Amino acid sequence: MKIKNLDHLVITTNHLEECLHFYVDILGMELDNRNDRYAVKFGNQKINIHRKKAEFLPAAKNVTFGSADICLIAEGNIHDIYKELEEKNVPIELGIVSRTGAIGKIESIYLRDADENLVEISTYTGEE
């Protein structure tokens, strides 16, 4: 077996409207709301959003609000992204910092969503 890519991940929110605002309005993801389920899509991946612990089974064993720590790769210049977040009055936890991504060096900005999940927005620098 050879794993190819990530299809989706799940976060559980205690604040659905604020959660959707963060991922759709702030980060620009597309809302997918079918069959009374919520997800946000970007590229060929998505984040499924559950409204309560173990809303759909099977589920993670120890679901906890605010326990996710995810890194999202963005297009563009990290300084322009930082400025855009400031203009949208998004609280920035930390940024701009150098990190190492899956395939090379990245520059990152750290935010928190409505449930206090850590969300890292990054761009690749072109260096290894």
Residue pairs with C-beta under 8 A, 6 or more apart in sequence:
5 44
5 45
6 45
7 45
7 46
8 39
8 45
8 46
8 47
8 48
9 47
9 48
9 68
9 70
10 47
10 48
10 49
10 50
10 59
10 60
11 19
11 47
11 48
11 49
11 50
11 68
11 113
11 115
11 117
12 49
12 50
12 51
12 52
12 53
12 55
12 63
12 64
12 65
12 115
13 19
13 49
13 50
13 51
13 65
13 113
13 114
13 115
14 65
14 115
15 114
15 115
16 38
16 49
16 51
18 113
18 114
19 49
19 113
19 114
19 115
20 31
20 38
20 40
20 49
21 114
22 113
22 114
23 29
23 40
23 47
23 49
23 113
24 30
24 31
24 40
26 85
26 88
26 90
27 40
27 42
27 72
27 119
27 121
28 42
29 40
29 41
29 42
29 47
30 40
30 41
30 42
31 38
31 39
31 40
31 41
32 38
32 39
32 40
32 41
32 46
33 39
37 48
37 56
38 48
38 49
38 50
38 51
39 46
39 47
39 48
39 49
40 46
40 47
40 49
42 72
47 70
50 56
50 59
50 63
53 59
53 63
54 63
65 115
65 116
66 115
66 116
66 117
67 117
68 117
68 118
69 117
69 118
69 120
70 117
70 118
70 119
70 120
71 101
71 106
71 108
71 120
71 122
72 119
72 120
72 121
72 122
73 101
73 106
73 122
73 123
73 124
74 81
74 121
74 122
74 123
75 123
76 123
77 123
78 96
78 107
78 108
78 109
78 122
78 123
79 96
81 109
81 121
81 123
82 92
82 95
82 96
82 109
85 92
85 109
85 111
85 121
86 92
90 111
91 111
91 112
92 109
92 110
92 111
93 110
93 111
93 112
93 118
94 108
94 109
94 110
95 108
95 109
95 110
96 107
96 108
96 109
97 107
97 108
97 109
97 110
98 105
98 106
98 107
98 108
98 125
99 105
99 106
99 107
99 108
99 120
99 122
100 106
101 122
101 124
103 124
104 124
104 125
104 126
104 127
104 128
105 124
105 125
105 126
105 127
105 128
106 122
106 123
106 124
106 125
107 122
107 123
107 125
108 120
108 121
108 122
109 120
109 121
109 122
110 118
110 119
110 120
110 121
111 118
111 119
111 120
111 121
112 118
112 119
113 119
